[in-house]
Amino acid sequence: DDSTPPTMAAELARIIAKDDVVIFSYGGCPYCRRVTRALDAAGVPYNEVDYDDCDDGEAVRAEIRATHKQRSVPAVFVKGKFVGGCNDGPEPWMGVLPLLNSGKLTEWIRNGAAEA
């Protein structure tokens, strides 16, 4: 029977693959707002996914935490690559604001995210 629901990892991968920039956030988060304002100012389109608006938001958050070691919001993906949050990420030069300031974020959207 092919009607088994997708795993949370598969669902997360599907969400991330749909848009060049995907932000997982909570409504009242000030760092989430900083990220969306910076992307808006730079003219970078994104899909913001609020955990509170997801049917299974806590499970999505738990999957991101397990897979990418990201406990806080926002959790941002560019071209399917996890880049961290507002100011930092898995590499010292990552995080949305540093990537915007360095030009890497727009370069990745044009050319695809390079492996670190």
C-alpha positions in Angstrom: 0.0 0.0 0.0 1.5 3.3 -1.1 -0.7 5.4 1.1 1.6 5.6 4.0 2.2 9.2 5.1 5.6 10.7 4.3 8.1 10.8 7.1 8.8 14.1 8.8 12.2 14.2 7.2 10.6 13.7 3.8 8.0 16.4 4.5 10.8 18.8 5.6 12.8 18.1 2.5 9.7 18.7 0.3 9.1 22.1 2.0 12.7 23.2 1.7 12.9 22.2 -2.0 9.9 24.3 -3.0 11.6 27.7 -2.6 15.1 29.2 -3.0 14.9 30.6 0.6 12.8 29.0 3.3 12.6 30.4 6.9 11.1 28.4 9.7 10.0 30.9 12.4 7.6 31.8 15.3 5.3 34.8 14.9 6.7 37.0 17.7 10.4 36.2 17.2 12.5 39.4 16.8 15.3 37.6 15.0 12.8 36.2 12.5 11.5 39.7 11.8 15.1 41.0 11.3 15.7 38.3 8.7 12.5 38.9 6.8 13.0 42.7 6.9 16.6 42.3 5.6 15.5 39.9 2.8 12.6 42.3 1.9 15.1 45.2 1.8 17.4 43.2 -0.5 14.5 42.1 -2.7 15.1 38.4 -2.0 11.9 36.4 -2.2 11.3 33.7 0.5 8.8 31.3 2.0 8.3 31.8 5.7 6.9 28.8 7.5 5.6 29.7 11.0 5.7 26.6 13.3 2.4 27.8 14.8 0.7 27.6 11.4 1.9 24.0 10.7 -0.4 21.1 11.5 2.6 19.4 13.2 4.9 22.4 13.9 6.6 20.9 16.9 7.5 17.8 14.9 8.9 20.0 12.1 10.9 21.9 14.7 12.1 18.6 16.3 13.2 17.4 12.9 15.2 20.5 12.2 16.8 20.3 15.7 17.7 16.6 15.2 19.0 17.0 11.6 20.7 20.4 11.8 21.3 21.0 15.5 19.3 24.2 15.3 17.3 24.8 18.5 16.4 28.5 18.0 14.5 30.4 15.3 14.7 31.3 12.6 16.1 28.3 10.9 16.9 29.3 7.3 17.6 27.2 4.2 19.0 28.6 0.9 18.7 26.4 -2.2 18.1 23.5 0.2 21.3 24.2 2.3 20.9 25.0 6.0 22.5 28.3 6.7 21.6 28.9 10.3 19.6 31.8 11.8 19.8 35.5 11.7 23.5 36.1 12.7 25.1 32.7 12.8 25.1 29.2 11.4 26.9 26.0 11.1 30.0 27.7 9.7 31.4 31.0 11.1 30.5 33.0 8.0 26.9 31.7 7.9 23.7 33.3 9.1 21.3 35.3 6.9 22.7 38.8 7.7 26.4 37.8 7.2 25.4 36.0 4.0 23.5 39.0 2.7 26.3 41.4 3.6 29.0 39.2 1.9 26.8 38.8 -1.2 26.9 35.0 -0.9 23.2 34.6 -0.4 22.2 36.2 -3.7 25.1 34.4 -5.4 23.8 31.1 -4.1 20.3 31.9 -5.3 21.6 32.6 -8.8 24.1 29.8 -9.0 23.0 27.2 -6.4 24.4 26.8 -2.9 28.0 25.7 -2.9 29.2 23.1 -0.5 30.9 24.8 2.4 
